[in-house]
Amino acid sequence: MSFLLAVSILWALSFGLIARVSGLGATFVAAARTVLAVLVFLPFMRIRGLRGRVVLALAGVGALQFGLMYVLYIESYRWLHPAEVALFTIFTPLLVTLFNGLLVRRLTWVFLATAGLAVAGTGICLWTSLDRPGLFRGFLLMQASNACFAMGQILYRRIAPGTGKADHQLMGVLYVGAAVVALAMALPAVRWDLVAAMTPGQLDILLYLGIVASGVGFFLFNAGARRTDVGTLAIFNNAKIPLAILASALVFHDQVDWVRLAAGGVVIAAALGLNRWLVRLKAMA
């Protein structure tokens, strides 16, 4: 769980930063992030001894969880404000729980209930009036992005333990898969005039998003996903959101409703505590 908490703190700045580079094009930003992540983990990649189909499966997980997810996620910024992007990620815990239930052919109501509580807590933090043109299109893009990210987490939890490899030895394979998808979508569509006009500040943001938020962040998140129960994993998909709101107030000086933030944070913490208690109770039964 410590890995998931660490990466939630790490990702808290990402919502505001992505908005500052989204004008470069969703596919270009996604490709830049994934290529930088590949460069970070390529020296650690170890695939000797793995069957070809396992390597392809891991690359496919990366293509789904990081490559396609990023393209959809960043494209949503064309239609949504950063706070709305954050809001529309709140359903990811439910998707994580449902996808896991589909794969194991058994829906765990404990995990579904605590994931629903986490969604409610995040909604308290974020919910606002939603009546702008283009909002529904942004919502659909975000739900597709959420689905890619949720399914990738569950598939990695199922595949990685059977490889006998450490997480840092596998992540390079996932990032290669992500980079292939992102590059294939970026190259025909990239606006080189916008890329050429990139400011030093935007370059710094891309380096942070690629090396730290993507490279280190997703490594920690998937490593944590492999070591915890599905309920905790589902809840931590939303833990980054109240932290992101806090960061927007402290770093970007945005206006924040502190009462709603505190109330939502308490509900998310309660969901995590309830999940741990119920899992422990079930183990003792």
Helices and strands as residue ranges (DSSP letters): H 2-10, G 11-13, H 14-21, G 22-24, H 26-41, G 42-44, H 52-62, I 63-68, H 69-75, G 76-78, H 82-88, H 92-104, H 109-126, H 135-159, G 160-163, H 167-186, H 192-196, H 200-207, I 208-216, H 217-227, H 230-250, H 258-284
